[in-house]
Amino acid sequence: MPSPDPPRLYLNEHLSPRLALQLRRHGFDATSSREAGRLSDTDDEQLAFAVSQRRALVTFNAGDFVRLHRQYLAESQEHWGIVLSTEESISVLLHRLLRLLNSVSADELKSQIRWLNEFR
């Protein structure tokens, strides 16, 4: 059963914009850094943009975004979630993201880090 209020997603630059398109075809709100014209942004700027759009950020870049997550928590700042993944094919990523979107609400993901591998 779909989550009543699924997260809105922002796919970091290493994820294909085709993935965002596929998620939209399934009725979910997803965009990519390429679509947003933000490919040259730093990781800090990427997360700040995701926060400003009330979107969870999806990335392969665990090291930098775990650091940013900790920094946000230390400064009592909220973000809309960080979803970390290993590099996988678009079909695997789509399957896992659909499982996440159908089982986790935006509020449940808020200020959390989740590994996409949880949603196999």
N, CA, C and O atoms as a GROMACS GRO file, in nm:
protein
  480
    1MET      N    1   0.085  -0.118   0.000
    1MET     CA    2   0.000   0.000   0.000
    1MET      C    3   0.088   0.124   0.000
    1MET      O    4   0.180   0.134   0.082
    2PRO      N    5   0.063   0.218  -0.090
    2PRO     CA    6   0.147   0.339  -0.097
    2PRO      C    7   0.141   0.421   0.030
    2PRO      O    8   0.040   0.426   0.101
    3SER      N    9   0.253   0.484   0.057
    3SER     CA   10   0.259   0.578   0.169
    3SER      C   11   0.162   0.692   0.140
    3SER      O   12   0.153   0.736   0.026
    4PRO      N   13   0.089   0.741   0.242
    4PRO     CA   14  -0.008   0.848   0.217
    4PRO      C   15   0.058   0.980   0.177
    4PRO      O   16  -0.005   1.063   0.110
    5ASP      N   17   0.181   1.001   0.216
    5ASP     CA   18   0.253   1.124   0.185
    5ASP      C   19   0.397   1.089   0.151
    5ASP      O   20   0.487   1.109   0.232
    6PRO      N   21   0.420   1.036   0.029
    6PRO     CA   22   0.556   0.991  -0.004
    6PRO      C   23   0.654   1.108  -0.014
    6PRO      O   24   0.614   1.221  -0.044
    7PRO      N   25   0.780   1.081   0.011
    7PRO     CA   26   0.882   1.186  -0.003
    7PRO      C   27   0.888   1.236  -0.148
    7PRO      O   28   0.860   1.162  -0.243
    8ARG      N   29   0.925   1.360  -0.161
    8ARG     CA   30   0.957   1.418  -0.291
    8ARG      C   31   1.108   1.402  -0.306
    8ARG      O   32   1.183   1.428  -0.212
    9LEU      N   33   1.153   1.357  -0.424
    9LEU     CA   34   1.294   1.323  -0.440
    9LEU      C   35   1.371   1.420  -0.528
    9LEU      O   36   1.318   1.477  -0.624
   10TYR      N   37   1.497   1.438  -0.492
   10TYR     CA   38   1.594   1.515  -0.570
   10TYR      C   39   1.714   1.424  -0.593
   10TYR      O   40   1.786   1.390  -0.499
   11LEU      N   41   1.736   1.384  -0.718
   11LEU     CA   42   1.843   1.292  -0.751
   11LEU      C   43   1.972   1.368  -0.778
   11LEU      O   44   1.976   1.456  -0.864
   12ASN      N   45   2.075   1.335  -0.704
   12ASN     CA   46   2.205   1.401  -0.718
   12ASN      C   47   2.263   1.373  -0.856
   12ASN      O   48   2.214   1.286  -0.928
   13GLU      N   49   2.365   1.446  -0.893
   13GLU     CA   50   2.416   1.449  -1.029
   13GLU      C   51   2.461   1.315  -1.086
   13GLU      O   52   2.465   1.300  -1.209
   14HIS      N   53   2.494   1.218  -1.003
   14HIS     CA   54   2.543   1.090  -1.054
   14HIS      C   55   2.430   0.995  -1.094
   14HIS      O   56   2.455   0.891  -1.155
   15LEU      N   57   2.309   1.031  -1.059
   15LEU     CA   58   2.194   0.950  -1.098
   15LEU      C   59   2.131   1.007  -1.225
   15LEU      O   60   2.121   1.128  -1.242
   16SER      N   61   2.091   0.920  -1.313
   16SER     CA   62   2.038   0.960  -1.443
   16SER      C   63   1.904   1.033  -1.430
   16SER      O   64   1.818   0.991  -1.353
   17PRO      N   65   1.886   1.141  -1.506
   17PRO     CA   66   1.756   1.208  -1.509
   17PRO      C   67   1.645   1.114  -1.561
   17PRO      O   68   1.527   1.136  -1.535
   18ARG      N   69   1.685   1.009  -1.635
   18ARG     CA   70   1.585   0.911  -1.682
   18ARG      C   71   1.517   0.843  -1.564
   18ARG      O   72   1.401   0.803  -1.572
   19LEU      N   73   1.590   0.829  -1.453
   19LEU     CA   74   1.532   0.770  -1.333
   19LEU      C   75   1.422   0.860  -1.277
   19LEU      O   76   1.316   0.811  -1.237
   20ALA      N   77   1.446   0.990  -1.275
   20ALA     CA   78   1.343   1.084  -1.229
   20ALA      C   79   1.220   1.076  -1.319
   20ALA      O   80   1.107   1.079  -1.271
   21LEU      N   81   1.242   1.066  -1.448
   21LEU     CA   82   1.131   1.053  -1.543
   21LEU      C   83   1.049   0.927  -1.515
   21LEU      O   84   0.926   0.932  -1.513
   22GLN      N   85   1.117   0.815  -1.493
   22GLN     CA   86   1.047   0.690  -1.463
   22GLN      C   87   0.966   0.701  -1.333
   22GLN      O   88   0.854   0.652  -1.326
   23LEU      N   89   1.023   0.765  -1.232
   23LEU     CA   90   0.950   0.784  -1.106
   23LEU      C   91   0.826   0.870  -1.126
   23LEU      O   92   0.720   0.842  -1.069
   24ARG      N   93   0.837   0.973  -1.208
   24ARG     CA   94   0.721   1.057  -1.237
   24ARG      C   95   0.614   0.977  -1.311
   24ARG      O   96   0.495   0.996  -1.288
   25ARG      N   97   0.655   0.888  -1.400
   25ARG     CA   98   0.559   0.803  -1.472
   25ARG      C   99   0.481   0.713  -1.376
   25ARG      O  100   0.370   0.671  -1.405
   26HIS      N  101   0.541   0.685  -1.261
   26HIS     CA  102   0.473   0.606  -1.158
   26HIS      C  103   0.396   0.695  -1.062
   26HIS      O  104   0.342   0.647  -0.962
   27GLY      N  105   0.390   0.824  -1.090
   27GLY     CA  106   0.310   0.916  -1.010
   27GLY      C  107   0.380   0.982  -0.893
   27GLY      O  108   0.314   1.041  -0.808
   28PHE      N  109   0.513   0.972  -0.888
   28PHE     CA  110   0.586   1.032  -0.777
   28PHE      C  111   0.654   1.161  -0.821
   28PHE      O  112   0.684   1.180  -0.939
   29ASP      N  113   0.676   1.249  -0.726
   29ASP     CA  114   0.740   1.378  -0.751
   29ASP      C  115   0.892   1.359  -0.739
   29ASP      O  116   0.944   1.341  -0.630
   30ALA      N  117   0.960   1.364  -0.853
   30ALA     CA  118   1.105   1.344  -0.854
   30ALA      C  119   1.166   1.434  -0.961
   30ALA      O  120   1.109   1.455  -1.068
   31THR      N  121   1.282   1.487  -0.928
   31THR     CA  122   1.359   1.567  -1.024
   31THR      C  123   1.506   1.536  -1.002
   31THR      O  124   1.544   1.471  -0.904
   32SER      N  125   1.588   1.582  -1.094
   32SER     CA  126   1.732   1.556  -1.083
   32SER      C  127   1.808   1.688  -1.083
   32SER      O  128   1.756   1.792  -1.122
   33SER      N  129   1.933   1.681  -1.039
   33SER     CA  130   2.016   1.802  -1.040
   33SER      C  131   2.038   1.850  -1.183
   33SER      O  132   2.050   1.970  -1.206
   34ARG      N  133   2.043   1.758  -1.278
   34ARG     CA  134   2.057   1.798  -1.418
   34ARG      C  135   1.933   1.877  -1.463
   34ARG      O  136   1.945   1.982  -1.526
   35GLU      N  137   1.813   1.825  -1.431
   35GLU     CA  138   1.689   1.894  -1.468
   35GLU      C  139   1.677   2.030  -1.401
   35GLU      O  140   1.622   2.124  -1.458
   36ALA      N  141   1.730   2.039  -1.279
   36ALA     CA  142   1.723   2.165  -1.204
   36ALA      C  143   1.834   2.262  -1.243
   36ALA      O  144   1.837   2.375  -1.195
   37GLY      N  145   1.925   2.219  -1.332
   37GLY     CA  146   2.034   2.306  -1.375
   37GLY      C  147   2.137   2.331  -1.266
   37GLY      O  148   2.194   2.440  -1.258
   38ARG      N  149   2.161   2.231  -1.181
   38ARG     CA  150   2.247   2.249  -1.064
   38ARG      C  151   2.367   2.155  -1.064
   38ARG      O  152   2.414   2.117  -0.957
   39LEU      N  153   2.416   2.117  -1.180
   39LEU     CA  154   2.527   2.022  -1.188
   39LEU      C  155   2.658   2.074  -1.129
   39LEU      O  156   2.740   1.995  -1.082
   40SER      N  157   2.678   2.205  -1.130
   40SER     CA  158   2.804   2.259  -1.080
   40SER      C  159   2.800   2.292  -0.931
   40SER      O  160   2.899   2.340  -0.876
   41ASP      N  161   2.686   2.267  -0.865
   41ASP     CA  162   2.674   2.298  -0.722
   41ASP      C  163   2.761   2.205  -0.638
   41ASP      O  164   2.783   2.089  -0.673
   42THR      N  165   2.811   2.257  -0.527
   42THR     CA  166   2.882   2.175  -0.429
   42THR      C  167   2.782   2.084  -0.358
   42THR      O  168   2.661   2.102  -0.371
   43ASP      N  169   2.832   1.988  -0.284
   43ASP     CA  170   2.743   1.900  -0.206
   43ASP      C  171   2.660   1.980  -0.106
   43ASP      O  172   2.542   1.954  -0.088
   44ASP      N  173   2.722   2.078  -0.042
   44ASP     CA  174   2.650   2.165   0.053
   44ASP      C  175   2.534   2.236  -0.018
   44ASP      O  176   2.422   2.242   0.033
   45GLU      N  177   2.562   2.288  -0.137
   45GLU     CA  178   2.459   2.358  -0.214
   45GLU      C  179   2.350   2.262  -0.262
   45GLU      O  180   2.233   2.298  -0.267
   46GLN      N  181   2.390   2.139  -0.298
   46GLN     CA  182   2.291   2.040  -0.342
   46GLN      C  183   2.192   2.010  -0.228
   46GLN      O  184   2.071   2.009  -0.249
   47LEU      N  185   2.246   1.986  -0.109
   47LEU     CA  186   2.157   1.956   0.004
   47LEU      C  187   2.072   2.078   0.040
   47LEU      O  188   1.954   2.063   0.069
   48ALA      N  189   2.131   2.196   0.040
   48ALA     CA  190   2.054   2.317   0.070
   48ALA      C  191   1.941   2.336  -0.030
   48ALA      O  192   1.830   2.376   0.008
   49PHE      N  193   1.968   2.308  -0.158
   49PHE     CA  194   1.862   2.318  -0.259
   49PHE      C  195   1.752   2.216  -0.231
   49PHE      O  196   1.634   2.250  -0.237
   50ALA      N  197   1.790   2.092  -0.201
   50ALA     CA  198   1.691   1.989  -0.169
   50ALA      C  199   1.605   2.033  -0.051
   50ALA      O  200   1.483   2.017  -0.053
   51VAL      N  201   1.669   2.088   0.052
   51VAL     CA  202   1.595   2.136   0.169
   51VAL      C  203   1.499   2.247   0.128
   51VAL      O  204   1.383   2.248   0.171
   52SER      N  205   1.545   2.340   0.046
   52SER     CA  206   1.459   2.453   0.006
   52SER      C  207   1.337   2.406  -0.074
   52SER      O  208   1.234   2.474  -0.076
   53GLN      N  209   1.350   2.291  -0.140
   53GLN     CA  210   1.241   2.234  -0.219
   53GLN      C  211   1.162   2.128  -0.142
   53GLN      O  212   1.068   2.068  -0.196
   54ARG      N  213   1.200   2.105  -0.015
   54ARG     CA  214   1.137   2.002   0.069
   54ARG      C  215   1.146   1.865   0.004
   54ARG      O  216   1.048   1.789  -0.001
   55ARG      N  217   1.267   1.833  -0.046
   55ARG     CA  218   1.292   1.707  -0.114
   55ARG      C  219   1.399   1.627  -0.041
   55ARG      O  220   1.492   1.683   0.017
   56ALA      N  221   1.385   1.496  -0.044
   56ALA     CA  222   1.490   1.406   0.003
   56ALA      C  223   1.592   1.393  -0.109
   56ALA      O  224   1.556   1.380  -0.226
   57LEU      N  225   1.718   1.396  -0.073
   57LEU     CA  226   1.826   1.387  -0.170
   57LEU      C  227   1.869   1.241  -0.184
   57LEU      O  228   1.891   1.172  -0.084
   58VAL      N  229   1.881   1.194  -0.308
   58VAL     CA  230   1.925   1.057  -0.337
   58VAL      C  231   2.063   1.066  -0.399
   58VAL      O  232   2.084   1.140  -0.495
   59THR      N  233   2.159   0.990  -0.344
   59THR     CA  234   2.296   1.002  -0.390
   59THR      C  235   2.375   0.872  -0.371
   59THR      O  236   2.338   0.788  -0.289
   60PHE      N  237   2.482   0.859  -0.447
   60PHE     CA  238   2.580   0.752  -0.427
   60PHE      C  239   2.692   0.799  -0.334
   60PHE      O  240   2.771   0.717  -0.288
   61ASN      N  241   2.699   0.928  -0.306
   61ASN     CA  242   2.809   0.990  -0.235
   61ASN      C  243   2.787   0.984  -0.083
   61ASN      O  244   2.753   1.084  -0.020
   62ALA      N  245   2.807   0.867  -0.027
   62ALA     CA  246   2.779   0.846   0.115
   62ALA      C  247   2.868   0.931   0.205
   62ALA      O  248   2.818   0.996   0.298
   63GLY      N  249   2.997   0.933   0.179
   63GLY     CA  250   3.090   1.002   0.268
   63GLY      C  251   3.056   1.147   0.292
   63GLY      O  252   3.044   1.190   0.407
   64ASP      N  253   3.040   1.222   0.186
   64ASP     CA  254   3.013   1.365   0.200
   64ASP      C  255   2.875   1.393   0.258
   64ASP      O  256   2.859   1.486   0.336
   65PHE      N  257   2.776   1.313   0.220
   65PHE     CA  258   2.641   1.342   0.268
   65PHE      C  259   2.616   1.292   0.410
   65PHE      O  260   2.530   1.346   0.480
   66VAL      N  261   2.688   1.191   0.454
   66VAL     CA  262   2.682   1.153   0.596
   66VAL      C  263   2.742   1.267   0.679
   66VAL      O  264   2.688   1.302   0.784
   67ARG      N  265   2.852   1.323   0.632
   67ARG     CA  266   2.913   1.437   0.701
   67ARG      C  267   2.816   1.555   0.708
   67ARG      O  268   2.800   1.617   0.813
   68LEU      N  269   2.750   1.585   0.596
   68LEU     CA  270   2.654   1.696   0.596
   68LEU      C  271   2.535   1.668   0.687
   68LEU      O  272   2.486   1.757   0.756
   69HIS      N  273   2.489   1.544   0.687
   69HIS     CA  274   2.379   1.505   0.776
   69HIS      C  275   2.417   1.532   0.922
   69HIS      O  276   2.339   1.589   0.997
   70ARG      N  277   2.538   1.490   0.960
   70ARG     CA  278   2.584   1.512   1.098
   70ARG      C  279   2.595   1.661   1.129
   70ARG      O  280   2.562   1.705   1.239
   71GLN      N  281   2.641   1.737   1.031
   71GLN     CA  282   2.653   1.882   1.050
   71GLN      C  283   2.514   1.944   1.071
   71GLN      O  284   2.497   2.028   1.159
   72TYR      N  285   2.416   1.903   0.991
   72TYR     CA  286   2.280   1.953   1.008
   72TYR      C  287   2.228   1.920   1.148
   72TYR      O  288   2.171   2.005   1.215
   73LEU      N  289   2.248   1.797   1.192
   73LEU     CA  290   2.201   1.758   1.325
   73LEU      C  291   2.270   1.839   1.434
   73LEU      O  292   2.205   1.883   1.529
   74ALA      N  293   2.402   1.858   1.420
   74ALA     CA  294   2.478   1.933   1.521
   74ALA      C  295   2.430   2.078   1.530
   74ALA      O  296   2.436   2.139   1.637
   75GLU      N  297   2.384   2.131   1.418
   75GLU     CA  298   2.337   2.270   1.414
   75GLU      C  299   2.185   2.281   1.430
   75GLU      O  300   2.127   2.387   1.407
   76SER      N  301   2.121   2.170   1.468
   76SER     CA  302   1.975   2.165   1.486
   76SER      C  303   1.899   2.210   1.362
   76SER      O  304   1.795   2.275   1.371
   77GLN      N  305   1.953   2.173   1.246
   77GLN     CA  306   1.885   2.202   1.119
   77GLN      C  307   1.818   2.075   1.070
   77GLN      O  308   1.868   1.965   1.092
   78GLU      N  309   1.706   2.092   1.003
   78GLU     CA  310   1.635   1.977   0.947
   78GLU      C  311   1.661   1.968   0.797
   78GLU      O  312   1.684   2.068   0.730
   79HIS      N  313   1.656   1.846   0.748
   79HIS     CA  314   1.654   1.824   0.603
   79HIS      C  315   1.543   1.724   0.577
   79HIS      O  316   1.486   1.668   0.671
   80TRP      N  317   1.512   1.699   0.453
   80TRP     CA  318   1.397   1.615   0.417
   80TRP      C  319   1.439   1.471   0.388
   80TRP      O  320   1.364   1.395   0.327
   81GLY      N  321   1.558   1.435   0.431
   81GLY     CA  322   1.605   1.298   0.417
   81GLY      C  323   1.718   1.287   0.316
   81GLY      O  324   1.725   1.362   0.219
   82ILE      N  325   1.805   1.193   0.342
   82ILE     CA  326   1.914   1.160   0.251
   82ILE      C  327   1.905   1.010   0.228
   82ILE      O  328   1.908   0.930   0.322
   83VAL      N  329   1.894   0.973   0.102
   83VAL     CA  330   1.885   0.832   0.064
   83VAL      C  331   2.015   0.796  -0.006
   83VAL      O  332   2.048   0.849  -0.111
   84LEU      N  333   2.088   0.704   0.056
   84LEU     CA  334   2.218   0.662   0.003
   84LEU      C  335   2.204   0.530  -0.071
   84LEU      O  336   2.124   0.445  -0.034
   85SER      N  337   2.282   0.516  -0.177
   85SER     CA  338   2.278   0.392  -0.253
   85SER      C  339   2.415   0.357  -0.308
   85SER      O  340   2.500   0.444  -0.328
   86THR      N  341   2.433   0.230  -0.332
   86THR     CA  342   2.547   0.186  -0.412
   86THR      C  343   2.508   0.209  -0.558
   86THR      O  344   2.390   0.221  -0.591
   87GLU      N  345   2.608   0.213  -0.645
   87GLU     CA  346   2.579   0.232  -0.787
   87GLU      C  347   2.517   0.104  -0.841
   87GLU      O  348   2.574  -0.005  -0.829
   88GLU      N  349   2.399   0.118  -0.900
   88GLU     CA  350   2.323   0.006  -0.954
   88GLU      C  351   2.265   0.049  -1.089
   88GLU      O  352   2.271   0.166  -1.126
   89SER      N  353   2.208  -0.048  -1.161
   89SER     CA  354   2.141  -0.016  -1.287
   89SER      C  355   2.016   0.068  -1.259
   89SER      O  356   1.964   0.068  -1.147
   90ILE      N  357   1.969   0.138  -1.360
   90ILE     CA  358   1.848   0.219  -1.344
   90ILE      C  359   1.730   0.131  -1.302
   90ILE      O  360   1.650   0.173  -1.219
   91SER      N  361   1.720   0.011  -1.357
   91SER     CA  362   1.606  -0.075  -1.322
   91SER      C  363   1.611  -0.114  -1.174
   91SER      O  364   1.507  -0.118  -1.108
   92VAL      N  365   1.728  -0.144  -1.121
   92VAL     CA  366   1.741  -0.179  -0.979
   92VAL      C  367   1.710  -0.057  -0.893
   92VAL      O  368   1.636  -0.068  -0.795
   93LEU      N  369   1.765   0.058  -0.929
   93LEU     CA  370   1.738   0.180  -0.852
   93LEU      C  371   1.589   0.215  -0.855
   93LEU      O  372   1.533   0.253  -0.752
   94LEU      N  373   1.526   0.202  -0.971
   94LEU     CA  374   1.383   0.232  -0.983
   94LEU      C  375   1.304   0.140  -0.890
   94LEU      O  376   1.218   0.186  -0.815
   95HIS      N  377   1.331   0.012  -0.896
   95HIS     CA  378   1.260  -0.085  -0.812
   95HIS      C  379   1.274  -0.048  -0.663
   95HIS      O  380   1.175  -0.045  -0.590
   96ARG      N  381   1.396  -0.020  -0.620
   96ARG     CA  382   1.420   0.011  -0.479
   96ARG      C  383   1.356   0.144  -0.438
   96ARG      O  384   1.300   0.156  -0.330
   97LEU      N  385   1.366   0.244  -0.526
   97LEU     CA  386   1.304   0.374  -0.494
   97LEU      C  387   1.153   0.362  -0.487
   97LEU      O  388   1.090   0.424  -0.402
   98LEU      N  389   1.094   0.284  -0.575
   98LEU     CA  390   0.948   0.264  -0.569
   98LEU      C  391   0.909   0.195  -0.439
   98LEU      O  392   0.807   0.230  -0.379
   99ARG      N  393   0.987   0.100  -0.395
   99ARG     CA  394   0.959   0.035  -0.266
   99ARG      C  395   0.970   0.136  -0.151
   99ARG      O  396   0.886   0.136  -0.060
  100LEU      N  397   1.072   0.219  -0.155
  100LEU     CA  398   1.087   0.323  -0.052
  100LEU      C  399   0.968   0.417  -0.054
  100LEU      O  400   0.908   0.444   0.050
  101LEU      N  401   0.933   0.466  -0.173
  101LEU     CA  402   0.825   0.564  -0.185
  101LEU      C  403   0.690   0.507  -0.145
  101LEU      O  404   0.601   0.581  -0.102
  102ASN      N  405   0.673   0.378  -0.159
  102ASN     CA  406   0.548   0.314  -0.123
  102ASN      C  407   0.543   0.269   0.023
  102ASN      O  408   0.441   0.218   0.068
  103SER      N  409   0.652   0.289   0.096
  103SER     CA  410   0.652   0.241   0.234
  103SER      C  411   0.697   0.344   0.338
  103SER      O  412   0.678   0.322   0.458
  104VAL      N  413   0.754   0.455   0.295
  104VAL     CA  414   0.805   0.556   0.388
  104VAL      C  415   0.742   0.691   0.355
  104VAL      O  416   0.743   0.734   0.240
  105SER      N  417   0.688   0.757   0.455
  105SER     CA  418   0.630   0.890   0.432
  105SER      C  419   0.738   0.997   0.438
  105SER      O  420   0.849   0.973   0.487
  106ALA      N  421   0.704   1.113   0.386
  106ALA     CA  422   0.798   1.226   0.390
  106ALA      C  423   0.836   1.258   0.534
  106ALA      O  424   0.953   1.287   0.562
  107ASP      N  425   0.741   1.254   0.625
  107ASP     CA  426   0.770   1.284   0.766
  107ASP      C  427   0.862   1.179   0.828
  107ASP      O  428   0.948   1.213   0.910
  108GLU      N  429   0.845   1.052   0.790
  108GLU     CA  430   0.930   0.946   0.845
  108GLU      C  431   1.074   0.958   0.797
  108GLU      O  432   1.167   0.914   0.865
  109LEU      N  433   1.093   1.017   0.679
  109LEU     CA  434   1.227   1.031   0.623
  109LEU      C  435   1.296   1.159   0.667
  109LEU      O  436   1.418   1.173   0.653
  110LYS      N  437   1.220   1.251   0.720
  110LYS     CA  438   1.273   1.382   0.757
  110LYS      C  439   1.391   1.371   0.853
  110LYS      O  440   1.383   1.306   0.957
  111SER      N  441   1.502   1.436   0.816
  111SER     CA  442   1.627   1.440   0.893
  111SER      C  443   1.686   1.302   0.920
  111SER      O  444   1.759   1.282   1.016
  112GLN      N  445   1.654   1.207   0.834
  112GLN     CA  446   1.705   1.071   0.845
  112GLN      C  447   1.796   1.038   0.728
  112GLN      O  448   1.789   1.100   0.621
  113ILE      N  449   1.882   0.940   0.748
  113ILE     CA  450   1.957   0.878   0.639
  113ILE      C  451   1.904   0.736   0.626
  113ILE      O  452   1.890   0.665   0.725
  114ARG      N  453   1.874   0.697   0.504
  114ARG     CA  454   1.831   0.560   0.478
  114ARG      C  455   1.915   0.505   0.363
  114ARG      O  456   1.949   0.578   0.270
  115TRP      N  457   1.947   0.377   0.371
  115TRP     CA  458   2.018   0.309   0.262
  115TRP      C  459   1.915   0.245   0.171
  115TRP      O  460   1.828   0.172   0.217
  116LEU      N  461   1.926   0.272   0.044
  116LEU     CA  462   1.833   0.219  -0.053
  116LEU      C  463   1.838   0.067  -0.058
  116LEU      O  464   1.740   0.002  -0.096
  117ASN      N  465   1.950   0.009  -0.019
  117ASN     CA  466   1.963  -0.137  -0.018
  117ASN      C  467   1.865  -0.202   0.078
  117ASN      O  468   1.839  -0.322   0.069
  118GLU      N  469   1.809  -0.124   0.172
  118GLU     CA  470   1.706  -0.175   0.264
  118GLU      C  471   1.579  -0.214   0.189
  118GLU      O  472   1.498  -0.291   0.240
  119PHE      N  473   1.561  -0.161   0.069
  119PHE     CA  474   1.434  -0.172  -0.002
  119PHE      C  475   1.446  -0.264  -0.124
  119PHE      O  476   1.391  -0.235  -0.230
  120ARG      N  477   1.517  -0.376  -0.107
  120ARG     CA  478   1.536  -0.472  -0.218
  120ARG      C  479   1.408  -0.540  -0.254
  120ARG      O  480   1.406  -0.624  -0.345
   0.00000   0.00000   0.00000
